[in-house]
Amino acid sequence: MKLKSFFKKLAGNSVEYLGDDKYKVKYSNGDVYEGQMEKAFLNGFGVYTFSDGDIYEGEFLGGNRHGHGKYFYKDGTVFEGEYKYNLMNGFGRTVFTDGSVFEGEFLSGKRSGKGKYSYPNGNVYEGYYENDQRNGKGIFYYKDGRKISCVFENDRLIRREEIK
């Protein structure tokens, strides 16, 4: 890599070489990246701290979150899973501040495919999601033992039936 062109691409930002292909970049907007880089792009493993307090720790490719990573939101919500070009894509798990948990498939940053949502009160919904909403068949499992078969359309309950 030509060092001169590398630093030219990062002009206006503070860049420090840490050794072993690791760098620390302080961006003019207050964001900070520490990790591997290649040709002035975030490539490999790194930690990106956003100026608003969010933190991403994981794999990068060509300057994008890409591969396995963990995103810590400033409100305390944590997502761990797969990314593709900065968007959640593939299997992931989100733990929300109220104690609820979503585990399932993501596509282009949204819940899509089979998923399981566990509520803080012990109830669980397992079913299908599309475009970040419940869509299609699913089952609610209540902590008192009841099971309800459901059909959703755009997160709206269309049909429900108790399973005995």
Summary of the structure (lengths in Angstrom):
residues: 164
radius of gyration: 20.5
end to end distance: 65.9
largest distance: 70.6
contacts: 455
relative contact order: 0.07
helix: 4%
strand: 65%
